[in-house]
Amino acid sequence: MRALVYALMLILTLVAQVPAEERLPLPKPLPELLPPPAERVELGRLLFFDRRLSGDGTISCAVCHDPEQAYADGRPLSGAYPTNKHWRNTQSLINVAYLNRFLWDGRSYTLEQQAEGPIHSSFEMNLQLDYLVEKLRETPDYPERFQQAYGSEINRAVITTALADFQRTLIVRDTPFDRYLEGDEEALSEEARQGMALFYGKAACQRCHSGPLLSDQKFHNLGVTETPELLNDPQRRVTRHFFQVQMGLERGERDPGRYAVTRNPAERGAFRTPPLRQVAQTAPYMHNGSLATLEEVIAFYMRGGGADPDKSPLMQPLALSAEEQAALLAFLHSLSGTVPVARPPQLP
């Protein structure tokens, strides 16, 4: 018995000698992905910036996924087709190549499916895909580019594949945090390292923002309440009710979240955990853009989230000092790296 006690004391002593950061459940580095062939990426880039993908020729993918805004748009609620208004926040396209579910409610299961949805959405780009095929077939240079890139005539599937292939190159994995995971102990400031310890410790952010992507790719209800604009603006209400009816739901005043896809009552108001690379550049936050800054996000989590009957039990009040909040903020800023540059091309 005495020998066992001594052994346990020795183990505890050795553990105590290990730096606290080395005991954190840090993820493995984000793996490098093989990019698609260059001609496919270039074709996808052309399509991404081409406003002919919208019904009236005024909207391209880049309008709502602006490269200068880390492929988000900086607005609480996404832009929409003229005379319409959207009802959800635009998510960044950074690192979408690693995702297995897309959009806030996860209703798209492939990047190609995600690329197709906004084109024919009545309140987004409002163009039937079959009509787009005919437009591109009659546009100089496009038929040759599709043939060169995919060995195919222009069709719906290859259009969305090209858009997806371009988006697969929008990768950020050179942040200070990434460099730290690769072994560069000087990559993070002392304050950011303290914030990292909070993220993976006391603040327990890693319960949802886990793994190399800093997302569990699951769906959680954080208790985010609907904003007055979403409740009172008739055009926002029209879009929400249209979506609900299209998904086979009754009209309602709250965003159904993942429930619209699964009909699982436990997923009412639940939304996909977003990855966190470039989070400091992609404000405002939450599915309805209701939190304007990272400081507001931290304060929201400290309150244990909002008031919602279906809120996740993971959301509990959190006591952080002013110094700890500043450290956590510094760590979140350390998740910013080099955003891939994509300039508007000379279109056919």
C-alpha positions in Angstrom: 0.0 0.0 0.0 2.8 2.4 0.9 4.5 1.7 -2.4 1.2 2.6 -4.3 1.0 5.9 -2.4 4.6 6.7 -3.3 3.9 5.9 -6.9 0.8 8.1 -7.0 2.8 10.9 -5.4 5.5 10.5 -8.0 3.0 10.7 -10.8 1.4 13.8 -9.5 4.8 15.4 -9.0 5.8 14.6 -12.6 2.4 15.9 -13.9 2.9 19.1 -11.9 6.2 19.6 -13.6 4.7 19.6 -17.0 3.9 23.1 -18.2 0.2 23.9 -18.0 -0.1 24.6 -21.7 1.2 21.1 -22.5 -1.6 19.6 -20.4 -4.3 21.4 -22.4 -6.4 19.3 -24.8 -5.0 21.1 -27.9 -6.0 19.8 -31.3 -3.7 18.5 -34.0 -2.7 21.1 -36.7 -5.2 21.7 -39.5 -4.2 19.2 -42.2 -3.0 20.5 -45.6 -5.4 19.7 -48.5 -4.5 19.1 -52.1 -6.0 21.9 -54.2 -8.1 21.2 -57.3 -6.4 21.6 -60.7 -5.6 25.3 -61.5 -7.9 25.5 -64.5 -10.9 24.3 -62.4 -10.1 26.9 -59.7 -9.8 29.6 -62.3 -13.1 28.7 -63.9 -14.7 28.7 -60.4 -13.2 32.1 -59.7 -14.8 33.5 -62.8 -18.2 32.2 -61.9 -17.8 33.4 -58.3 -17.5 37.0 -59.4 -19.9 36.8 -62.4 -23.1 38.7 -61.8 -24.8 36.9 -64.6 -25.4 34.1 -62.1 -28.3 36.2 -60.8 -31.7 36.8 -62.3 -31.2 40.5 -63.0 -27.4 40.5 -63.4 -26.7 42.5 -60.3 -25.5 39.9 -57.8 -22.5 37.6 -57.7 -21.4 35.2 -55.0 -18.7 37.8 -54.1 -21.4 40.3 -53.2 -22.2 38.4 -50.0 -18.9 36.6 -49.7 -16.6 39.5 -50.1 -12.8 38.6 -50.2 -12.1 41.9 -48.4 -14.4 40.8 -45.6 -12.8 37.4 -45.2 -15.5 36.0 -47.6 -18.4 37.2 -45.4 -20.1 40.6 -45.8 -19.8 42.4 -42.5 -23.6 42.9 -42.2 -25.9 41.6 -39.4 -28.1 40.0 -42.1 -27.1 38.9 -45.5 -27.8 40.9 -48.6 -30.7 39.7 -50.8 -32.1 39.9 -54.3 -33.4 43.4 -55.1 -36.7 44.3 -53.3 -36.1 41.4 -50.9 -34.5 41.1 -47.5 -32.6 38.1 -46.0 -33.2 36.7 -42.6 -29.8 35.2 -41.6 -26.2 36.3 -41.3 -23.7 35.5 -44.0 -21.1 32.9 -42.9 -17.5 33.2 -44.0 -16.3 30.7 -46.7 -12.9 30.4 -45.0 -12.0 26.7 -44.6 -15.3 25.4 -46.0 -13.2 22.7 -47.6 -13.0 21.0 -44.2 -16.8 21.0 -43.4 -19.1 18.1 -43.7 -22.3 20.2 -43.2 -23.0 23.6 -44.8 -25.2 26.6 -43.9 -26.4 27.5 -40.5 -28.9 24.6 -40.3 -26.7 22.1 -42.1 -29.3 21.4 -44.9 -26.5 21.2 -47.5 -24.3 18.1 -47.3 -21.8 18.9 -50.0 -20.0 22.0 -51.0 -21.6 21.6 -54.5 -25.0 21.6 -53.0 -24.2 24.6 -50.9 -23.0 26.5 -54.1 -26.2 25.7 -56.0 -28.8 26.8 -53.3 -28.3 30.6 -53.4 -28.4 30.7 -57.2 -32.0 29.5 -57.5 -33.1 30.9 -54.1 -35.9 33.4 -54.8 -34.6 35.9 -52.2 -30.9 35.5 -53.0 -29.8 35.3 -56.7 -33.1 34.2 -58.1 -32.0 32.4 -61.3 -33.0 28.9 -62.4 -30.0 26.7 -63.0 -31.3 25.5 -66.4 -31.6 29.1 -67.5 -28.0 29.8 -66.3 -26.8 26.9 -68.3 -28.2 28.5 -71.5 -26.7 31.9 -70.5 -23.2 30.5 -70.1 -23.4 28.4 -73.3 -24.0 31.6 -75.2 -21.2 33.5 -73.4 -17.9 33.6 -75.3 -15.0 31.7 -73.7 -17.1 29.8 -71.1 -17.8 26.7 -73.2 -14.1 26.3 -74.0 -13.2 26.8 -70.3 -15.6 24.2 -69.1 -14.3 21.7 -71.7 -10.7 22.4 -70.8 -11.3 22.2 -67.0 -13.8 19.3 -66.8 -13.9 17.7 -70.3 -17.6 18.5 -70.3 -20.2 20.7 -71.9 -21.8 23.3 -69.5 -24.4 21.7 -67.2 -25.8 22.3 -63.8 -23.6 19.8 -62.0 -20.3 21.1 -63.5 -21.3 24.8 -62.7 -21.6 24.0 -59.0 -18.6 21.8 -59.1 -16.5 24.7 -60.4 -17.8 27.0 -57.8 -17.0 24.4 -55.1 -13.5 23.9 -56.4 -12.8 27.6 -56.1 -14.1 27.6 -52.6 -11.9 24.7 -51.7 -8.9 26.9 -52.1 -10.1 29.5 -49.5 -8.0 28.1 -46.7 -6.3 29.7 -43.7 -3.9 27.6 -41.7 -1.1 30.1 -41.0 -2.5 31.8 -37.9 -0.3 32.4 -34.8 -2.3 29.6 -33.2 -1.6 27.3 -36.1 2.1 28.1 -35.9 2.0 27.4 -32.2 0.5 24.0 -32.8 3.3 23.3 -35.3 5.8 23.9 -32.6 6.6 27.6 -32.7 6.4 28.5 -29.0 6.9 32.2 -29.8 4.0 32.5 -32.2 1.5 33.4 -29.4 1.9 36.4 -27.1 1.8 35.7 -23.4 -1.7 37.2 -23.2 -2.9 35.0 -26.0 -1.4 31.9 -24.3 -3.4 32.8 -21.2 -6.5 33.1 -23.4 -5.7 29.7 -24.9 -5.6 28.2 -21.5 -9.0 29.7 -20.7 -10.4 28.5 -24.1 -9.4 24.9 -23.4 -9.9 25.1 -19.6 -12.0 27.3 -17.4 -14.1 28.8 -20.3 -14.6 25.4 -21.8 -15.0 26.8 -25.3 -13.6 23.6 -26.7 -16.7 21.7 -25.8 -18.1 23.0 -29.2 -15.2 24.7 -30.8 -13.1 21.5 -30.9 -10.7 19.7 -33.2 -8.3 21.2 -35.8 -11.2 23.2 -37.4 -12.2 24.6 -34.0 -15.7 23.3 -34.6 -17.4 20.1 -33.6 -19.6 20.5 -36.7 -22.6 19.8 -34.5 -25.7 21.9 -33.8 -26.4 23.8 -30.6 -29.1 26.1 -29.3 -27.3 29.0 -27.5 -30.4 30.8 -26.6 -29.9 33.6 -29.2 -33.1 35.6 -29.3 -34.7 37.1 -32.4 -34.0 40.7 -33.1 -36.7 43.4 -33.3 -35.9 43.8 -37.0 -36.5 40.2 -37.7 -39.7 40.2 -35.8 -41.1 43.5 -37.1 -39.8 44.1 -40.6 -42.4 42.8 -43.0 -39.8 41.9 -45.7 -37.7 39.9 -43.2 -40.9 38.1 -42.1 -41.8 37.3 -45.7 -38.5 35.6 -46.2 -38.6 33.7 -42.9 -42.2 32.5 -43.6 -41.3 31.6 -47.2 -38.4 29.4 -46.0 -40.6 27.8 -43.4 -43.3 26.9 -45.8 -40.7 25.6 -48.3 -39.3 23.3 -45.6 -42.8 22.0 -44.8 -43.1 23.9 -41.5 -45.8 26.2 -40.2 -45.1 29.9 -40.3 -43.6 31.0 -37.0 -41.8 33.9 -35.4 -38.6 32.1 -34.5 -35.9 30.6 -36.6 -36.3 26.8 -36.4 -32.6 26.1 -37.0 -31.6 22.5 -37.5 -35.2 21.4 -36.6 -36.2 22.5 -40.1 -34.0 19.7 -41.5 -34.3 16.9 -39.0 -37.7 17.5 -37.3 -36.0 16.6 -34.1 -37.5 18.7 -31.3 -34.2 18.7 -29.5 -32.7 20.7 -32.4 -35.2 23.6 -32.3 -33.2 26.8 -32.6 -29.9 24.8 -32.9 -27.3 26.0 -35.4 -24.0 24.6 -36.6 -20.9 25.5 -34.6 -18.9 27.9 -36.9 -15.1 27.4 -37.4 -13.1 30.2 -35.8 -10.3 31.0 -38.2 -10.6 34.8 -39.0 -13.3 35.2 -36.4 -12.0 38.6 -35.5 -12.6 39.7 -39.2 -16.1 38.3 -39.6 -18.3 40.3 -37.3 -21.2 40.5 -36.5 -21.9 37.1 -35.0 -24.5 34.5 -34.5 -27.1 33.2 -37.1 -29.0 36.5 -37.0 -26.0 38.9 -36.6 -27.3 40.0 -33.2 -23.9 40.3 -31.5 -21.8 43.1 -33.0 -18.3 42.4 -31.5 -16.3 39.6 -29.9 -16.6 41.5 -26.6 -20.3 41.1 -26.9 -19.9 37.4 -27.7 -17.8 36.9 -24.6 -20.3 38.7 -22.5 -23.1 36.6 -24.0 -21.4 33.4 -23.0 -20.6 34.8 -19.5 -24.4 35.2 -19.0 -24.9 31.6 -19.9 -26.4 32.5 -23.3 -29.9 33.9 -23.9 -33.4 32.9 -22.7 -34.7 30.1 -24.8 -36.7 27.0 -23.6 -34.7 24.7 -25.8 -31.3 26.1 -24.9 -28.4 23.6 -24.6 -27.5 22.6 -21.1 -23.9 23.3 -22.1 -24.7 27.0 -21.8 -24.0 27.9 -18.2 -23.0 31.3 -16.6 -19.2 31.8 -16.6 -17.3 34.0 -14.3 -14.3 35.7 -16.0 -12.3 38.6 -14.7 -11.6 41.6 -16.9 -8.1 40.3 -17.3 -9.3 36.9 -18.3 -11.8 38.4 -20.8 -9.0 40.4 -22.4 -6.8 37.3 -22.6 -9.6 35.3 -24.2 -10.1 38.1 -26.7 -6.3 38.1 -27.5 -6.5 34.4 -28.2 -9.4 34.8 -30.6 -7.4 37.4 -32.4 -4.6 34.9 -32.7 -6.8 32.9 -35.0 -6.4 35.3 -37.8 -4.0 34.5 -40.7 -3.5 35.2 -44.4 -6.8 35.4 -46.3 -6.4 34.0 -49.8 -6.5 36.9 -52.3 -9.1 36.7 -55.0 -9.4 39.8 -57.3 -12.4 40.4 -59.5 -11.3 38.9 -62.9 -11.8 40.2 -66.4 -15.0 38.3 -67.3 -15.9 36.8 -70.7 
